Amino acid sequence: MTAWPLVTLADVASPEKRAIISGPFGSNIGKRFFLPSGIPVIRGNNLVNLDAQFMDEGFVYISAEKAAALNCWANPDDLIFTAAGSLGQVGLIPRDGRYPQYVISNKQLRITLDTTKILPAFAYYHFSTPEMRAYVIGQNKGSSVPLITLGVLRSLPIPKPPIGIQRKVVGILSAYDALIENNNRRIALLEESAQRIYGEWFVDFRYPGHENTPMLDSPHGPIPTGWSWRELRELADEIRVGVEPGAVEPSTPYVGLEHMPERSIAIADWGTAADAGSRKFAFKAGDILFGKIRPYFHKVAVPPVAGICSTDAVVIRERGEGLGGLVLAVVSSDAFVQEAVQTSQGTKMPRANWTVLERYNVAVPPTSLIKHFDELMSDIVGTIHRLVMSDRNLRAARDLLLPRLVSGELDVADLDIAMPEATA
C-alpha cells in the first residue's frame, strides 16, 4: 500500500485572498431576492454525491447586481461543502459552460484549490468516500442544527499524491461516472419518448390509423369511434398488503419516498427492510408506486424489483394483462398528477386521495391498440430497468474502488490512463 502524504485543505487552497469563504448572512439571500433567471444560487439540493458531480435541477436565481453585492462567488472547478444541515455533502462545479459563475447560499462553504497541488476532481472524489463523509459529519460544531465552520473546512485532511497519479485516479473513476451519466441520459430519452407517444395517441388522438376514424362527441369531450371513457379503477387496483419489516428478510428492498425521483419512473436506489421501522406495503416488480404525500413533487415510479414501500405511496397494479402500459402512462402524466394535487387533502402536508383518483376518466381504445401501446411501454420500461440495474452495478464497482484509489492502496503508477478533458 502506498501512503501518500496527508495535508489539509488549507495547504492546497489557492493563494488568492478569498480562496475559502462561507455563504452570505441568511437574510441577505432569502426568498424575496429569488428570480426566475439570473445568477444561480448553489444550495444543498444542488449537491449530489458521486452520481452526477453537480446538478442544476432546483436552482434558484438572483440578479447580477445582488450577486455582486454579496460577493460569494463560486466558479467552475470550485468545491462546495454543506456547512449546516446535511453535513457530508460535497459538489464540484463542472466546466460544462452552463453558467460562468454562481453564488453560494448561506449554508454552503466554497474552496478554490491550487491546481498545481491538487486536482479539483481528485479532491471531490476524496471527499465523496464514505469514510470522509463520515469524518466531516463527525466534525459537527452545532447543537440543534449540525454545523461545520470555515476552520473545520481548512483543517480537513486530504492525501497529496503526485499530480500524474491524481490524473490517473480521476481517469479511472470518471470513466465509471461517464457510463452512469450515459445510462441516465438514455433513461431520460426513453421516458420522454413514452410521454410523447402517450400524448399523441391518448390525448391528441393521433394514433396509428386515426386518419380513417371519425370523432364522436361524448360527456368528457370528443373521442374516436370505437373508443370509450372508463374510470381508472376499471383498469387498475390499489394494492394494500401490509407487512412488518421484521417479518421479511432484512435484505428485502425498501422504497421510501426519499428513493423516488421527481418526474421519473426510474428508481435507481433503494434501502433494505433492515432500514425500515414501521408497517409497510408489499409490492411486486413492475407495480407502480405513486407518492401521495405532497403529490406536487410528481413521484411516480416503477421498481425493477419486488419489495416493501412506505405507506405514503399508493401501490397500483393493472387489473388485466396488457393494461399496465396505459395505466403507467396515465398515472405518471402531468394531467393526472395535477388532479392529485387539486383533490389532495390537508394544507401543511397535503395527501392525494386515491378514492377520488380511482374515478379519473381514461380514454380507452380498442384492444388491438391497447396491446400495441402496452408492447411499446413494456419495451421502454424493460430497457429502463436494465439501465437502472447497470447503474447500480457500476456504482457498486466504483464505490469499491474509490477509497482504495484515492488513498493509494491501489497503485496506478504504471497504468496508461488519460484523464478526461472535462476534469483535466
Secondary structure as UniProt FT lines:
FT   STRAND          6..8
FT   HELIX           9..12
FT   TURN            17..18
FT   STRAND          20..22
FT   HELIX           26..29
FT   HELIX           31..33
FT   STRAND          39..42
FT   HELIX           44..46
FT   TURN            57..58
FT   STRAND          60..62
FT   HELIX           64..70
FT   STRAND          73..74
FT   TURN            76..77
FT   STRAND          79..82
FT   TURN            87..88
FT   STRAND          90..92
FT   STRAND          102..104
FT   TURN            106..107
FT   STRAND          108..111
FT   TURN            115..117
FT   HELIX           120..128
FT   HELIX           130..138
FT   HELIX           150..155
FT   STRAND          157..159
FT   HELIX           163..198
FT   HELIX           199..203
FT   TURN            208..209
FT   HELIX           210..212
FT   STRAND          215..216
FT   TURN            219..220
FT   STRAND          223..224
FT   TURN            225..226
FT   STRAND          228..231
FT   HELIX           232..234
FT   STRAND          236..239
FT   STRAND          242..243
FT   HELIX           245..247
FT   TURN            250..251
FT   STRAND          253..255
FT   HELIX           257..259
FT   TURN            262..263
FT   STRAND          271..272
FT   HELIX           273..275
FT   STRAND          280..283
FT   TURN            285..286
FT   STRAND          288..291
FT   HELIX           295..297
FT   STRAND          300..301
FT   STRAND          307..309
FT   TURN            311..312
FT   STRAND          313..318
FT   TURN            321..322
FT   HELIX           324..331
FT   HELIX           334..342
FT   HELIX           354..357
FT   TURN            358..359
FT   STRAND          361..364
FT   HELIX           367..407
FT   TURN            413..414
FT   HELIX           421..423
//
